[in-house]
Amino acid sequence: MNAYVTGLAGGVAVGYSPRPFSRIEAHIRSTVFDRPTLVLDTEVVAANYRALKAGLGRATVHYAVKANPEAAIIDTLIAEGSHFDAASKGEIALCLSRGAKPHEISFGNTIKRASDVAWAFENGIRLFAADAEEEIEKIAEHAPGTDVYIRLIVDATEADWPLSRKFGCARDKALALLGHAQRRGLNPVGFSFHVGSQTRRPEMWTATLDQVSAIWHEAADAGFALTLLNIGGGFPAFYGEEVTPATAYAAQVMELVRQRFGDVPHIMAEPGRGLVAEAGMIAAEVMLVSRKSDNDAHRWVYLDIGKFSGLAETIDEAIRYQFITDRDHEPAGPCVLAGPSCDSADVLYEKRPVQLPLGLKSGDRVIIRNCGAYTSSYSSVGFNGFPPLDVTVL
């Protein structure tokens, strides 16, 4: 994967040099698009899977379908031997329709409609997540006798995008939920957690694993024969800041797990971003360049894509995408990016403006790098009449 980054000094591009284009970039440069389009390369998805799996070793990879549910990605990962983490009836149906087996799919959302639990059970799904008594009741009634793992809340995360509020239960409820599942005839097999999306270095897992291992050993001491540890996602992609290569990253995480949990019979990992982010680029176009005042320190650059059409992860500037233009050899300066919609919230990187060429103008092509994750899946359906993000697969 191409890790080239254009550096900036005094607003002038430095380190700029011609470089071999990836298949995606070459396709974008040779194609005319009449709307924003995500271009995906499944060869990159396969390579990312192999690299991550090499480090994860005996852990089972369950691709987080929500990261990008494109059918060609599901097909590629099935061919590679991946399993799947599904968040809904729709995602389960997608995986089954592409040839995944029911035992290869976990229903990992802790918030499920009862009828969807029943549908999943009827279609062979036997592994479910829960983090509350009521959810366990739903599973016990509509998927009797199945395996269930309890999602834990974790804190002290160093991830760029922490995920420590909406899902999971606290330590003081964890064992009670295992017992409740057992009494209701379910098989409580273990725990899951999520260290936080875009956890850039493996050592950032340490505090979270310490928290979870304390609960794990407490459960074992209480007599629960746990067999499953779901370590979730968090495996990073390259957005301009250095990240540890996938194989070395995953191997170090697995060593941290071994040191704290010993020989767990079954370990699951649920990568999403780490598998697909670098497999996609978005072809976009400049709609307008302006200054609000002659005294403004920065320009406003309006693109034909914004928060509501694929770039939702720019919220709070948690994910900072990289941009390529045909003018990257020219002097650059700060700008605020914005989308095309008539919503005043559709503004990107206002707190920390990005550097783009000063000569940029309406009609210029912009390529947004490494955005194969959480773009097409976040794209709204026709807000302001703009169509959802188009997708092309190489």
N, C-alpha and C positions, 0 to 999 in steps of 0.2 A: 504494500500500500504506500502511496505517495505521501511523504511527510513534509513536503516543501511548504514553507511559509514565507510570505513576503514580509520582511521587517521594514520598519519605518524610522527615519531619523530626520527631525526637523521638517516633517511633512513630505520628504522626498523618498521614494521607494529605493531601498538598498537591498543588495543581495538578489536583485531581480536578474534572472537568466532564463533562457529557453530551457524547457525540461520536457521529457517524454510525457505525452498526455496519457492518462488512463483511458481505458475503453469508453468509460462513461463520458469523460470530458471531450474525447475525440468525437463521439456521437453528437454531443450537444453542439459543438463548434461546426459540425457539418450539416446541421438540421435547422430548419426554420420552424419555430413553435408559435402558435397563435394564442397560447395561454400558458400559464405557469405549469411546468411539467417536471415530475420527479422521474429521473432515469435511474434504473436499478441494474446492477450486474450480479447475477446469481453465482457467477464464478467467485466473486469476492465473498459472498455469504458462505459458500462451501469451504473456502480457504480459512475464513474466520472460525467456522465450526471446528475444523480439524485442528487448528492451532489451540483453541480453547480446550477441546477435548483431550489433547495431548497432555496438557497441564492438569486437568481435572482427574485424569486417571480413571479410577473405578466409579467415580460419581456419575450419575445419570443426568444428561442434559435434557431439561424440559424447556424448550424455547418459549419465551413469553410472547404469545401470539399478538397481544395488544401492541407490541412495538411496531409491527408492520404485518398485517394479515394478508398481504398479496399472495394469491394462490401459487405463483411461481416460487416464492420463497418457501412456502409450506412443502411443495413438491421437492425442492432441492434438499431441504432438511430431512424429509422422510427418506430420501435416497442415501443420505449420510448416516442414518440411524438415529436421528434425534427423536426424543419424546416431546410432549407439549404441555404447557401450562395454559389453561383456558380460563377466561374470566366470565364467560356467558354461554348460553345455549347456542348462540350463533357461532361462536368460535369453536365450540365442540363440533357442531355440525360441519363447519368448514373443514376441520382436520379429518373427520371421518370420511367426508366426501372425497378427499384427496388420497385416501388410502391408509391413514393412520389407524392403528388398532385401539380399541377402547382401553386396554391396559396400559397404553402408552400416553394416556391423557389424564391429567389431574384437573379437577374443578377447583381452581385455586382462589377464587374470589370468596371472601368471607361473607358477602352480602348477596344472597341468592333468592330468587322467587321460588316458592315451594313447588310450583308446577314445573319449573326448570330442573329442580333437583330430581323430581319424579321422572321427567323425560330423560335426563342423563342416566339415571339408574336403569331405565328400560332399554337404553342403548349401550349398556355394558360398562359405564363408568363406575369405578369402585373406590376411588380415592378423592376425598373431599377435604376442604379447609373450613375451619370455624374459629371464631374468637368470642362467642357469646352463647349463653344457655339457650336462647331462642333458636339460634342457628342449629345447634345440636339437636333440638327438638324437631326441626324441619327435616334434618338428615335422617334421624331415627325413624320418623314416620314414613318418609317417602323413599329412602334408600337404606332399608334395614340391613344390619349386619355388615355394613361397609367399613372401610378404613377411614379414619379421620385424623388429621393433624391440627394442632392448635397454633394459631399465629400469635406471636409475642410482639409486644411493643418494645422497641429498643431506643436508647438515647445515646448521647455522646458521639453521634455520628460525625464524621468529617467529610461526608459526601457533598458534592456541589448542589445536589437536590435531595435534601433529607426527606424521608418518608416515615415519620415517627408519630403521626397524629391520628390519621383516619382509621388505620387498620391495626388489629392486634389487641391483646389483653395484657394487663400488667402482671408482674410476678405473683402478686397476692391472689390472683384468680386462676393462674395456670394449672395448678394441680387439681383445683376444684373442678375445672372443666374436663380434665382427663377423667376424673372420677364420675362426673355426670354422664359423659359419653359411654363409659363402661357400664354404668347402671342402666342406660337406655339401650343396651344391646349392641352398641357400636364397638369397633376395635380401635382404641386410641393408640396410634402407632408412634407419635412423636411430636416434634415442634417444627415450626417454620419461623423465619424472620426475614427482614430486608435491611441490609446495611445502609441503604440509600443509593439513589441513582447517581452514576458517574462518581464512584469512589476511586479516585485516580491512582492510588498506590495501595498495594496489598497490606502494608503495615497499618493502614487506616482501619482495617477490620478488627484489630486487636481488642479494643475496648468492648465492641459489640459482642465478639465471641466470648469474652470473659463473662459478660452479663448472661448470655444464653447458656453457657456451660454450667453456671451456678444453678440455674433453674433445672437444667437437664439432670444434674447429679442429685439435686433435691428430689426430683421425681423418681429417680432410680432408688434412692434411699427409702422412699415411701412405698416401694414395691411395684412400681409401674415398669413393665418390661418393654422399654422403648426400642424401636428398631429403625426409625426414620428420622433423619435430620435434613430438613430442607433449608439450604443456605441462601435461597432466593437469588436475586440479581445483584446489580452493583458493578458488574464488569464494565470497564470504561471504554469509550471510543476516543479518538484523537480529535480535539477541537482547537488545537493550537498550543495547548499546554502539554508538556511531556507526560506520557503514561508508560507504565511498564509493559513490554511486549506480552501478548496474550498468554502464551504458553508458560512463561516464567511467572507471570502474575497469578494464573490459576494454580500453578504448582505451589507457590508460596502460601496462598490461601489454604490449600489442602493441608499443607504442613502445619499451619496454625490450627486448623480444625483437629488434626490428629493429636497434637500436643494437648488439647483441652478435652477432647471427647473420646479418645482412644479408638478402638476398632468398632465403629458404628456399622451395623450390617448394611444399611442402605443410606446413601447420601444423594440428595437431589440438588441440582443447581438450576436456576431459572434465568439465564441470560436473555436479554432482548436487545438493548442498545449495543452491547459488545459484539453481537453477531451481525447486525444489519445497518448500523449508522454509517459506517465507512463504505457501504455497498451502494450508496445513493448520492446523487447530486441533483439540485433543482436548477432548471433553466428558467431564469426570470428576466424581466425587462424593466428598465428605468422608465417611469411614466412622467416624472417631473422633477426638476431640480430648482430650488428657490431659497431665498433668504427672507425671513420674516421682517428683517430690518437691515438697513445698510450697515448697522453697527454690530450685527450678529457675529459671534465668533465662529459659528458653524452653519453649514448649509442643511437644508432638509432635502433628502433624497427619497422620493416616493417610488416604490416598486409595485409591480402588478401582483404581488403576494404579500400577505401580512399575517397578523396573529390568527385571524379567523379563516385563513385559507391554507394553513399548514405550519405556520411558525409560532404556534402556541407556546413552545418551550422558551421563547424569549421573555416570557413573563418573569419579572424580577431579575431579568438578565442572568438567569441560572445557567443557561446554555448560550455560549457566544459562538455563533457560526463564523466561518471564514468565507470571504467573498473574492471571486476572481472576475476581473473585467479585461477587456481588450486594451485598456489604457494603463495597465499596472506598471508600465515603464515610465509613466509621467509623474510629475510632482503630485503629492496627495495632501489632503487636509481633513479635519474632523467634520463629521456629518451625523445627523440623526436620521435614522431610517424610519419609514412609515409605510403602511400598507395602503391599498386603494379604496378601502371601504369608507363610508361616511360615519364611522364611529371614532370619536376622539380618543378612545383607548387603543386604537390600532396603531401604536407607535412602538418602535423597537430601539433599544439601546439609547434612550434619552439621558440616562444617568451617566453612562460612559460612552460617548459618541465613538463611532468607528472611523477609521481612516480610509478614505476612498479618493481616487484621482480627481483633481480639481477640474479637469476637462470633461467629466462625466455629464451626459445630457440625455434628454428624452430619446428613447429608441435604442439606447445602448444595451447590450447584453450583459447580464450579471449571472454568474454561476455560483451557487451556494453549495459549499463542499460538505461532505460527510453528514448528510441529513436523511439517511435512509430510515431512521427511527423516529417515530412519533411526529411525522409530518402528514403523510397521506391519511393516517389513522385519526389524526386530530382535525383534519380539514372539515369545515362545516359544510352543510348541504345548502348551498345557494344563498348565503347571507348577502344582502344587498343585490341579489341577482347574479353575483359572480359564481361561476361553476366551481365544484370541488376540485382540488388538485388533481390534475391528470397524471397518469402513471404509464411509463414505458419500461418494458423489461428487455434487456439485451440477451 
